[in-house]
Amino acid sequence: MTDRAFGAVTVLTGADRGRYPSGNSLLVAGPEQRVLIDPSLAVHERGGSPEPVDLVLLSHAHEDHLAGLHLFPDVPVLAHPGDVERVRSTDALLDGYGLDPEAAAVFARELVDDFHIAGRPDAGTFTDGACFDLGGGRTVTVLHLPGHTAGHCGLLVEPEGFFFLGDIDLSAFGPYYGDTSSSLEDFAASMARCREVDARWFATFHHKGVVEGRAKFLAELDAFETVVRRRDEAMLGFLAEPRSLAEMVAHRFVYRPHVDLPFVAAVERRTAELHLGRLLARGQVEATDDGRYCTT
């Protein structure tokens, strides 16, 4: 695995540029403290951090962002209040995906066997705007960016101007908002907030890695956000004739047909529900008497 340094920030690159289930973790070193952000499978596979750490910060509570957390049992761990219960409890983490019982049983085993999830009941919290002073003028500041999950956050490292976007990952897959706590409106607001951040480097947990320059980042974010509109358009086309929610889930607007993961159906359902909600509110879709939906 190749580490990349950006001043005091080291990106611990995951397999295949951090493609799921791996991810790109950050180590931020100051004269007084070292902070590890989102210990991924890359951290697990190397047996820990290349340097001792004093604090672990989590952008949010998803299995791939917690996979190396078990290696730091005595290091304080912090997450946003919107996600912290899912860090503290494996059961709460599993509940947040909204899986049916059969899929939940499969994924529960994967959380333990593949992602080494054990729960951290000692996990504490940070809030939007919290600033961690690592000494020597180096800081890590929390920006609450909900939508992906209720507690999803970005982290801005100064003076480097290094902005970690978590799972606003700029990928062609597009925004993920398939959890029970996810929100399409919050995701849109979070992307708008990201546009206001003045940074030199913009880093994602998956896929893109590090984008240099605000102009390039904004172009990448434009493309990423366009996926939401394409999903709206695809659903409107599919609903040219009345369809049930179950038919929308089976059609798949998020994952390709060959993808076989325990959470696919739950994500497709939650995504369809969120889009339907706003299409209904806009008057572009209406509910039929038999519980189906169609375009107006």
C-alpha positions in Angstrom: 0.0 0.0 0.0 1.3 3.5 -0.9 1.1 6.3 1.6 0.8 9.8 0.2 1.9 12.9 2.2 0.3 16.4 2.0 2.2 18.4 4.6 1.3 16.9 7.9 -1.5 14.8 6.4 -0.7 11.2 5.4 -3.2 9.3 3.3 -3.1 5.6 4.1 -4.4 4.4 0.7 -6.6 1.4 0.6 -6.7 -1.3 -2.0 -7.8 -0.2 -5.5 -7.7 3.5 -4.5 -10.0 2.8 -1.5 -12.7 1.0 -3.5 -15.3 -0.6 -1.1 -14.9 -2.5 1.1 -11.5 -0.8 1.6 -11.0 2.9 2.1 -8.5 5.7 2.4 -7.7 6.7 6.1 -5.9 9.8 7.2 -3.1 10.3 9.7 -2.7 14.0 10.8 0.5 14.7 12.8 1.0 17.7 15.0 3.8 18.5 17.5 1.5 17.6 20.4 -1.0 15.1 19.0 -1.6 12.7 16.2 -5.1 12.0 14.9 -6.2 9.0 12.9 -9.4 9.6 10.8 -11.6 6.7 9.7 -9.5 3.5 10.4 -10.3 1.4 7.4 -9.5 -2.1 6.2 -6.2 -0.6 4.9 -5.3 0.2 8.6 -6.4 -3.3 9.7 -4.3 -5.0 7.0 -1.2 -3.1 8.0 -1.8 -3.9 11.6 -2.4 -0.4 12.7 -1.1 3.1 12.1 2.5 3.8 10.9 2.9 6.1 14.0 1.3 6.1 17.4 -2.0 8.0 17.6 -3.6 10.0 20.4 -7.2 10.3 19.0 -9.4 8.6 16.5 -12.0 10.7 14.7 -14.8 9.1 12.6 -16.5 10.8 9.7 -19.5 8.6 10.3 -20.6 5.1 11.4 -20.3 2.7 8.5 -18.6 -0.7 8.6 -15.8 0.2 6.2 -14.9 3.3 8.2 -14.7 1.3 11.4 -12.8 -1.8 10.2 -9.5 -0.9 11.8 -11.0 0.6 15.0 -10.4 -2.6 17.0 -6.7 -2.0 16.8 -6.9 1.1 19.1 -8.8 -0.1 22.2 -7.1 2.4 24.5 -7.3 5.4 22.2 -10.2 7.9 22.6 -12.8 7.7 19.8 -15.1 10.5 18.7 -18.1 10.7 16.3 -21.0 13.1 15.7 -24.0 12.5 18.0 -26.1 11.6 15.0 -24.0 8.5 14.5 -22.3 7.7 17.8 -24.7 5.1 19.0 -23.8 3.1 15.9 -20.2 3.3 16.9 -21.0 2.2 20.4 -23.2 -0.8 19.5 -23.0 -3.3 16.8 -26.7 -3.9 17.0 -27.4 -0.2 16.5 -25.0 -0.2 13.5 -26.9 -3.0 12.0 -30.3 -1.5 12.7 -29.3 1.7 10.8 -29.2 -0.2 7.5 -32.9 -1.1 7.6 -32.3 -4.7 6.4 -34.9 -7.4 6.4 -34.3 -10.2 8.9 -32.6 -12.6 6.5 -30.2 -10.0 5.1 -29.5 -8.6 8.6 -28.4 -12.1 9.7 -26.0 -12.4 6.8 -24.6 -8.9 7.3 -24.3 -9.3 11.0 -21.8 -12.1 10.4 -19.9 -10.0 7.8 -19.6 -7.1 10.2 -17.7 -9.3 12.6 -15.9 -11.6 10.2 -14.9 -9.2 7.4 -14.9 -5.8 9.2 -13.9 -6.8 12.7 -16.7 -4.7 14.3 -16.9 -5.1 18.0 -18.6 -1.9 19.2 -17.0 0.9 21.2 -19.3 1.8 24.1 -16.7 4.3 25.3 -17.0 6.4 22.1 -17.5 10.1 22.7 -18.9 12.9 20.6 -17.9 16.1 18.8 -20.2 18.7 17.3 -20.2 20.9 14.1 -17.4 23.4 14.3 -15.3 21.5 16.9 -11.7 22.3 16.5 -8.9 19.9 17.6 -5.6 21.6 18.3 -2.6 19.3 17.5 0.0 21.9 18.4 2.2 24.2 16.3 -0.8 25.9 14.7 -2.2 22.7 13.2 -5.9 22.1 13.7 -8.6 19.6 12.6 -12.1 21.2 12.3 -15.4 19.3 12.1 -18.0 20.2 9.4 -21.3 18.4 9.8 -22.4 17.2 6.4 -25.4 15.0 6.9 -27.4 13.2 4.3 -25.2 10.1 3.7 -26.0 9.4 7.4 -27.4 11.7 10.0 -24.0 12.3 11.6 -21.8 12.3 8.5 -19.0 14.9 8.8 -16.1 16.3 6.8 -12.8 17.3 8.5 -10.7 20.3 7.5 -7.0 20.2 8.3 -5.2 23.6 8.6 -2.8 25.2 7.7 -2.5 22.6 4.9 -6.0 23.3 3.5 -6.7 19.6 3.3 -10.5 18.9 3.3 -11.6 15.3 4.0 -15.0 14.7 2.5 -15.7 11.2 3.9 -18.3 9.6 1.7 -19.1 12.5 -0.4 -16.8 10.5 -2.6 -17.2 12.2 -6.0 -17.6 8.8 -7.7 -19.6 7.9 -10.8 -21.8 5.8 -8.5 -23.1 9.1 -7.1 -24.5 10.0 -3.7 -25.5 7.2 -1.3 -28.4 8.0 0.9 -29.8 4.5 1.6 -29.7 4.3 5.4 -32.7 4.7 7.7 -31.2 8.1 8.9 -30.2 9.3 5.4 -31.8 12.3 3.8 -31.8 13.5 0.2 -32.4 17.1 1.2 -29.7 17.0 3.8 -27.2 15.6 1.2 -28.0 18.4 -1.2 -27.5 21.0 1.6 -24.2 19.3 2.5 -22.9 19.4 -1.0 -23.8 23.1 -1.1 -21.8 23.6 2.1 -18.8 21.8 0.6 -18.8 24.4 -2.2 -18.1 27.1 0.3 -15.0 25.5 1.7 -11.7 27.1 0.6 -9.1 24.3 0.5 -6.2 23.2 -1.6 -6.8 19.5 -1.4 -10.1 17.6 -1.3 -9.9 14.0 -0.3 -12.5 11.2 -0.4 -12.6 7.9 1.5 -13.3 6.0 -1.7 -12.4 6.1 -5.3 -11.1 9.6 -6.2 -8.6 9.8 -3.4 -7.1 13.4 -3.4 -8.3 16.1 -5.8 -6.0 19.1 -6.0 -7.4 22.6 -6.6 -10.8 24.1 -5.8 -11.8 24.5 -9.5 -11.2 20.8 -10.2 -13.0 19.8 -7.0 -16.1 21.9 -8.0 -16.2 20.2 -11.4 -16.0 16.8 -9.8 -18.8 17.8 -7.3 -21.0 19.0 -10.2 -20.7 15.6 -11.9 -21.3 13.8 -8.6 -24.5 15.8 -7.9 -25.8 15.2 -11.4 -26.4 11.6 -10.5 -29.2 12.6 -8.2 -31.0 14.3 -11.1 -30.4 11.3 -13.3 -32.1 9.1 -10.7 -35.1 11.4 -10.7 -35.3 11.2 -14.5 -34.9 7.5 -14.6 -37.7 7.0 -12.0 -40.0 9.4 -13.9 -39.4 7.3 -17.1 -40.0 4.1 -15.2 -43.3 5.5 -13.8 -44.7 6.4 -17.1 -47.0 3.5 -16.3 -48.1 2.6 -12.8 -45.5 0.8 -10.7 -45.3 -0.4 -7.2 -42.5 0.4 -4.8 -41.5 -3.3 -4.9 -41.2 -3.0 -8.7 -39.0 0.1 -8.3 -36.7 -1.8 -5.9 -36.5 -4.8 -8.3 -35.7 -2.5 -11.2 -32.6 -1.0 -9.4 -31.9 2.7 -9.7 -28.7 2.6 -7.6 -26.9 -0.7 -8.1 -26.2 -2.6 -11.3 -28.0 -5.9 -11.7 -24.9 -8.1 -11.1 -24.2 -6.6 -7.6 -25.0 -9.1 -4.9 -24.7 -7.6 -1.4 -26.9 -8.0 1.6 -27.9 -4.4 1.8 -28.8 -3.8 -1.9 -32.6 -4.2 -1.5 -32.7 -2.0 1.5 -30.7 0.8 -0.2 -32.9 0.6 -3.3 -36.0 0.8 -1.2 -34.8 3.8 0.9 -33.5 5.6 -2.2 -36.8 5.1 -4.1 -38.8 6.3 -1.1 -36.7 9.5 -0.8 -37.0 10.3 -4.5 -40.7 9.4 -4.5 -41.3 11.8 -1.6 -39.9 14.7 -3.5 -41.4 13.8 -6.9 -44.8 13.6 -5.2 -44.2 17.0 -3.4 -43.3 18.5 -6.8 -46.5 17.1 -8.4 -44.5 15.1 -10.9 -45.8 11.8 -9.6 -49.1 10.7 -8.1 -50.2 7.7 -6.1 -52.9 5.5 -7.7 -55.8 4.0 -5.9 -54.2 0.6 -5.8 -51.0 1.9 -4.0 -48.8 2.2 -7.1 -47.2 5.4 -8.5 -47.1 7.0 -11.9 -46.1 10.3 -13.5 -48.8 13.0 -13.7 
